[in-house]
Amino acid sequence: MCAPTGGDDASSAPAASTLYDRVGGSAWFTALTERFYAAVATDPVLRPLYPDDLADPQDRLCGFLIQYWGGPADYSSRRGHPRLRMRHMRFAIGLAERNAWFRHMAAAVRAGGLSPADEQAMLRYFAGTATQLTNQA
């Protein structure tokens, strides 16, 4: 779904120095976002925040995560600077939304077969980002 266009996955990388490389490239991030959005699709707190078709949000999240974790910068080439807080400001994100989002993302990460160190790094990142995007008391 969100395969990068700027070089193919980790096969061209000489060493597994980034998480993107260590997981084998874009396929892992596609699977992560598929697991996450499958949960969002049935969540009564989160589902109303998303459009009817979840394909575009999944593609954007996947592309962003590929770039953030060391893959090709196709996301920024297509959409510019991520500006996560600004892009999410139009959505009412309170503690319930933050917790539901993180619960589903954490489950998707934990199902990904990462090394303990990589799993913890991702969970720390997602916990912090979810908190940063909270904009309602």
C-alpha positions in Angstrom: 0.0 0.0 0.0 2.5 2.6 1.0 5.6 1.2 -0.7 8.2 3.9 -1.0 9.2 5.2 -4.5 12.7 6.4 -3.6 14.5 3.1 -3.6 13.2 -0.3 -2.6 13.0 -1.3 1.0 16.0 -2.4 3.0 17.5 -4.6 0.3 19.8 -1.8 -0.9 21.0 -0.8 2.6 24.5 -2.1 3.4 23.8 -2.4 7.2 20.7 -2.6 9.4 21.3 0.7 11.1 17.8 2.0 11.3 14.6 0.4 12.4 13.3 0.5 8.9 16.3 -1.6 7.8 16.0 -4.0 10.8 12.4 -4.8 10.0 13.1 -5.4 6.3 11.6 -2.2 4.9 8.1 -1.0 4.0 6.2 -4.3 4.2 6.5 -4.3 8.0 5.1 -0.7 8.3 2.3 -1.6 5.9 1.4 -4.6 8.2 1.6 -2.4 11.3 -0.8 0.2 9.9 -3.1 -2.5 8.6 -3.3 -4.0 12.2 -3.8 -0.5 13.6 -6.5 0.6 11.2 -8.4 -2.7 11.6 -8.8 -1.8 15.3 -9.7 1.8 14.6 -12.4 0.7 12.2 -14.4 -0.9 15.1 -13.5 1.5 17.9 -16.4 3.6 19.0 -14.2 6.5 20.3 -11.9 6.8 17.3 -14.0 5.7 14.3 -16.0 9.0 14.2 -12.7 11.0 13.8 -11.8 9.3 10.5 -13.3 9.4 7.0 -15.5 6.5 5.8 -12.6 5.1 3.8 -9.6 4.5 5.9 -7.2 3.9 3.0 -5.9 7.4 2.7 -5.2 7.9 6.5 -3.5 4.4 6.5 -1.4 5.3 3.6 -0.3 8.7 5.1 0.5 7.1 8.5 2.4 4.3 6.8 4.5 6.7 4.7 5.2 9.0 7.6 6.4 6.0 9.8 8.6 4.7 7.0 10.3 8.1 6.8 10.5 8.7 10.5 12.1 5.3 11.2 14.8 5.6 8.6 13.2 4.8 5.2 12.9 6.9 2.1 11.5 10.5 2.5 8.6 10.0 0.2 6.1 11.3 2.8 7.8 14.7 2.9 8.2 14.7 -0.9 4.4 14.3 -1.3 3.1 16.2 1.7 5.8 18.5 2.9 6.9 18.8 6.6 4.9 16.4 8.7 3.6 19.2 11.1 1.8 16.5 13.1 0.3 18.8 15.7 -1.0 21.3 13.1 -2.4 18.5 10.9 -4.3 17.0 13.9 -5.6 20.3 15.5 -8.9 20.1 13.7 -9.8 16.9 15.5 -10.9 16.9 19.1 -8.3 14.7 20.8 -8.9 14.3 24.5 -7.6 11.7 27.0 -10.2 9.1 25.8 -9.1 9.5 22.2 -5.4 9.6 23.1 -5.7 6.4 25.2 -7.7 4.5 22.6 -5.3 5.5 19.8 -2.3 4.5 21.9 -3.9 1.2 23.0 -4.5 0.1 19.4 -1.1 1.3 18.2 0.7 -0.4 21.1 -1.1 -3.7 20.3 -0.2 -3.3 16.6 3.5 -2.7 17.5 3.5 -5.6 20.0 2.2 -8.0 17.3 5.0 -7.0 15.0 7.7 -9.3 16.2 10.2 -6.6 17.0 13.3 -7.0 19.2 12.6 -5.8 22.7 14.7 -2.7 22.2 13.0 -1.7 19.0 9.5 -2.4 20.5 10.3 -0.2 23.5 11.6 2.6 21.2 8.4 2.5 19.2 6.2 2.4 22.2 8.0 5.4 23.8 7.7 7.3 20.6 4.0 6.6 20.1 3.2 7.3 23.8 4.9 10.7 23.5 3.3 11.6 20.2 -0.2 10.6 21.3 0.2 12.9 24.3 1.6 15.7 22.2 -1.4 15.6 19.9 -3.9 15.8 22.8 -5.7 19.2 22.4 -8.7 18.9 24.7 -8.9 18.9 28.4 
